[in-house]
Amino acid sequence: MTSPFTDITIAGTALNLNGIEYAVTVAHGRSDILSRANPSNAEIILFGTLNAVAEITDNVSISAYGNSRFTGEVTDVRMEFLGDGTPRTVITCIGELAKLGNILIDVNFPHEMVDARVETILAATGLTYLNGATDQLELYAVTEDVPRTAMELLDDLAQWSGGVFFDTHEGQIVFESYGIRGETANPGIWALQTLTFDQSNRQWDSYQDELYAIELPASSVVFAPTWSKTAQALVNEIAITHADPPQIETYTDTGSVALYGTRAAELTTGLRKNSDSDARAAAILLAQAYPLWSLGQVSVLVHTLSAPTRDLVLELLNGATVRVDSMPTAGPYDQFTGILEGYIEVYTPGEHIITLSLSDPRTSYQTVPWNGIDAALTWANVNSTVQWYNVVNAGDLAA
């Protein structure tokens, strides 16, 4: 197999990988649903050369098979020799999201919805962004004497409202609320396009234009599935501080407390109204009051995929839906539909492996939509004991 790389460009100059050993690692998103935002990052290792190919803050872009994989800048360059005398250059890069930690924002916000405040913060950064924040929760006005970083402000909003933010392969910053994950940065939705035509090297009809789960063929999946449940994520009593002056409301799932004991948590927010606090608490308890099976990580041999499937896999971003079939029959499910939290991919000559970190869709408040149910299904054939919350796939509804 030839190198999958279309281009690795540093400071406008393409690296020549012909005839040299290399290893490239790209990471995107986070490792699990409980982690906070992580900027994308990349490490480029070149063997057999000690040329000064990069300087600190040089712009970096990485593409594979015509798909953008990383956009950012150089943070570290290391030149060294291995034990046998082989020279090695290691270039470490960080994505655009990291810049949010260096941008100060004046804290002077009016009463407004979450999406409006996200818009104000992202617009002030001067970076390219997409705003998928909720317009259903209202925030009280706030003014502080000391500016705060854009990263801190968005992290607060993600916790208060239920959401996540990340940087895309092309370097856009995306803030996306739970419940609509995978929609905001979907490159197949024309209305969401903000980039230029020359930033895509593929035909438009090759993009996924609907929000369906990408199915991973069993022949290209390399993993020994480990199903797990944990008490770490359980929350069945939540105390939410909201309003100005502050009020505290405590919410409890009594059924979960009876089964697992009290698992309490606190959340101090900028939410304005009692109804907003009620909605946030209901979402937290619905997602976290009962343990859910997790599949963890799944590794895919990208170089063995057909070109159409490979392109779909390389479109995956934080929030995308992925389905893994052909699970061992002794496990809790014969297939698993998960939400992508992040991934790590490794390129070496002739091989490309991407390891996906998946979470249960219910943790992101996502269940099957009403129009996703088979229209021919009758009430007589519905499983009368199933809870709506547990209907993740359309098939879960049938008896």
Summary of the structure (lengths in Angstrom):
residues: 399
radius of gyration: 22.7
end to end distance: 47.4
largest distance: 73.4
contacts: 1216
relative contact order: 0.14
helix: 24%
strand: 35%
